[in-house]
């Protein structure tokens, strides 16, 4: 049996990650490690790059991929990886 690499390499949400509701995005800072769960994608780990002044959107560098925009209402679930 061959495992699907997208599933095999995807991060899992563990006790070391805390869910971040939209109202808590104000506490995200550039350099924070997060896990992003988007519809149609396996969970992806990345690093916060920029956060808007009102924290209604922020940019994330997804590990080994590109920079993506996360915004309120896009359906993404964010988990902050705890140090």
C-alpha positions as CSV (number, residue, x, y, z in Angstrom):
1,X,0.0,0.0,0.0
2,X,1.3,3.5,-0.9
3,X,0.5,6.4,1.4
4,X,-0.8,9.6,0.0
5,X,2.2,12.0,0.5
6,X,0.0,15.0,1.1
7,X,-1.6,13.2,4.1
8,X,1.5,11.5,5.3
9,X,3.5,14.7,5.6
10,X,0.8,16.9,6.9
11,X,1.1,18.3,10.5
12,X,-1.3,17.2,13.1
13,X,-3.1,19.4,15.5
14,X,-1.6,18.5,18.9
15,X,-1.7,19.7,22.5
16,X,1.1,22.0,21.5
17,X,-1.2,24.1,19.3
18,X,-3.9,26.5,20.5
19,X,-7.0,27.4,18.2
20,X,-7.1,31.1,17.3
21,X,-10.5,32.6,16.6
22,X,-10.7,35.7,14.5
23,X,-11.0,37.8,17.6
24,X,-7.6,36.5,18.8
25,X,-5.7,37.3,15.6
26,X,-4.7,40.6,17.2
27,X,-2.3,38.5,19.2
28,X,-0.5,37.0,16.2
29,X,2.9,38.4,15.4
30,X,5.3,38.1,12.5
31,X,7.4,35.0,13.1
32,X,4.7,33.0,15.0
33,X,4.4,29.4,13.9
34,X,0.8,28.4,13.0
35,X,-1.1,25.5,11.4
36,X,-3.6,26.5,8.8
37,X,-6.6,24.3,8.0
38,X,-8.2,25.4,4.7
39,X,-11.1,23.8,2.9
40,X,-9.8,21.3,0.4
41,X,-6.3,21.2,1.8
42,X,-4.5,19.1,4.3
43,X,-3.4,21.1,7.4
44,X,-0.4,23.2,6.6
45,X,2.3,24.5,8.9
46,X,3.7,28.0,8.3
47,X,5.1,31.2,9.7
48,X,3.1,34.5,10.1
49,X,4.7,37.1,7.9
50,X,2.6,40.2,8.2
51,X,-0.5,41.1,10.2
52,X,-2.8,44.1,9.2
53,X,-3.2,46.9,11.7
54,X,-6.7,45.8,12.6
55,X,-5.8,42.1,12.4
56,X,-8.6,41.4,9.9
57,X,-6.1,39.6,7.6
58,X,-2.6,38.4,7.7
59,X,0.0,36.8,5.4
60,X,1.6,33.4,6.1
61,X,4.6,31.6,4.5
62,X,3.5,28.0,4.2
63,X,6.5,25.7,4.7
64,X,8.0,24.7,1.4
65,X,5.4,26.5,-0.6
66,X,4.3,30.1,-1.1
67,X,2.9,33.0,0.9
68,X,-0.9,33.0,1.4
69,X,-3.4,35.5,2.6
70,X,-5.8,34.6,5.4
71,X,-8.7,36.9,6.0
72,X,-11.8,36.9,8.2
73,X,-14.6,34.9,6.6
74,X,-12.4,32.8,4.3
75,X,-13.2,29.6,6.3
76,X,-9.7,28.9,7.5
77,X,-9.1,27.5,10.9
78,X,-5.9,28.8,12.6
79,X,-3.9,27.0,15.4
80,X,-1.0,28.8,17.0
81,X,1.9,26.4,17.7
82,X,3.0,26.9,21.3
83,X,6.8,27.3,22.1
